[in-house]
Amino acid sequence: MQELTEEFFQQLINLTRHKARETNFYTSGGTGYLENPTSDLLALFMGRQHDVPCWLLKALMECLDIDYNIDELDITSLEVTREARTADGKYLDIIIWHQDFLIGIEHKTISAINNPFASYEKHLNSLTDNKQDVYFCIIAPDNLLSTLTEGWPLVKYSKLIAKARNRQGKDQANTAFGKWHIFYSEFLNHLHDLSGTDNTMLMNAENQIFVKDHFTQLLKAQALLKDFEDAMIAEAKKTLAQVLPDTNITQRINNWPGDYKAIHLAPECWGQGGTGVSLVYYPDAGTQTLKYYVNGWINSIDYPELSALHEEVIICKKSADFLPSANKNDPDIYLKNKELMLSFGTNEGSLDEAKILLIEMANFISGTLKHAGHSL
């Protein structure tokens, strides 16, 4: 097995990791990538509901080079239909009907473009009653592989988004600011996420080559990290056992943002697992060395008077007798979901200091629960 050399670690440090993509309102729903939910939103911002501005329709009209004074679009006659049924039982995703034009839209997200377009065209032409011009298009993500369909231009998400954002200022200037401004901007961001044009979530070529060249070493490093995690769990449980030698201690691990690792320990004698302590370690942003701090939490089931206890801790946190080894300059003390949370670091952030603080936190919680009537 290849060795974990200093050169290897230096190369690893120099790699640039991708930035996490900001959470989008629509993406957070879990199924926003599916065709029907996205089609519903396309139709919404194209005028399906008359109380929602049809900003996206104007952007689409620009994409299709529709000969019309788009800025002065009169929406009195506008009707938008989802899942329009043709005479032979086929379904077209969206139809835009206006007294001056019609637009038929087939929307794709991940499925292949293989639709009965002749049926769609016949149906759309049958809807004209004012000699309207009829337009057809396919709206799809940029990364959807597809062949061109005659008479049905492909409008990629990126093009639609660009037109929409270019128009956004003047379109929205005439509408009092409200929720639809926010929802529309988020929807454009959502389409951008779905477009496949943003590669920030993909590993770049340089990093891929590094992984291929050092795969064995990376596996070894991964195994060492797991061994280290197991060692930290053992250290934390051994430390806690100095205070509570005759009780079973359950454990769970959390990975938090910023490469934080939290080891949660819940002694049985403190209740039903709702009260416990945590040893947390993380890489210092400046030195990349490990730093440690300690959390404690008390559940209202184990101590009903949490509000009073919270006030008491706030008052005595600066006392020399309260968690003597803790750094009192920047603690976190707050109530959350029927729990009192206590979080303290130490002066140097070392493991040895954190173990001392873990004992002090455990003693504090044990003493607090005794006053609540627990038998420890």
DARANOR-V399168 format. One record per pair of residues at least 24 apart in sequence whose C-alpha atoms are under 7 Angstrom apart, sorted by the first residue. I is the first residue (numbers start at 1). GAP is how many residues later the second one is. D is the distance in whole Angstrom. If there is no record, write none. Layout:
BEGIN
((I GAP D) (I GAP D))
END
This chain:
BEGIN
((1 215 7) (2 214 7) (2 215 6) (3 214 7) (4 213 6) (15 192 7) (18 182 6) (18 183 6) (19 181 7) (20 181 7) (24 162 7) (24 166 6) (25 161 6) (26 161 7) (26 164 6) (27 163 6) (33 161 7) (34 75 7) (35 73 6) (35 74 5) (39 68 7) (43 37 7) (43 51 7) (47 33 6) (48 31 7) (48 32 5) (48 33 7) (52 128 7) (55 116 7) (56 108 6) (59 101 6) (59 104 5) (59 105 5) (60 100 6) (63 97 7) (86 33 7) (86 34 7) (86 37 6) (92 28 6) (99 31 6) (99 33 7) (100 32 5) (100 33 7) (101 31 5) (101 32 5) (101 33 6) (102 30 7) (102 31 6) (102 32 5) (102 33 6) (103 31 6) (103 32 5) (103 33 6) (104 31 6) (104 32 5) (104 33 6) (105 31 6) (105 32 5) (105 33 6) (105 34 7) (106 31 6) (106 32 5) (106 33 6) (107 31 6) (107 32 5) (107 33 6) (108 31 6) (108 32 5) (109 31 6) (109 32 6) (110 34 7) (112 34 7) (113 33 6) (141 53 6) (141 54 4) (141 55 7) (142 53 5) (142 54 6) (142 55 7) (143 52 6) (143 53 5) (157 34 6) (157 35 7) (157 38 6) (158 34 7) (158 37 7) (161 27 6) (233 30 7) (236 43 7) (239 116 6) (239 120 7) (240 119 6) (243 116 7) (243 120 7) (269 107 6) (271 31 6) (274 24 7) (274 25 5) (275 24 5) (291 58 5) (291 59 6) (292 53 7) (292 57 5) (292 58 6) (292 59 6) (292 62 6) (293 51 6) (293 52 4) (293 53 7) (293 56 6) (293 61 6) (294 49 6) (294 50 6) (294 51 6) (294 60 6) (294 63 7) (294 64 6) (295 47 5) (295 48 4) (295 49 6) (296 45 6) (296 46 5) (296 47 6) (296 65 7) (297 42 6) (297 43 5) (297 44 5) (297 45 6) (298 41 5) (298 42 5) (298 43 7) (299 39 6) (299 40 4) (299 41 7) (300 38 5) (300 39 6) (303 66 7) (303 69 6) (306 34 6) (310 30 7) (323 34 7) (323 37 6) (323 38 7) (325 32 6) (326 31 6))
END
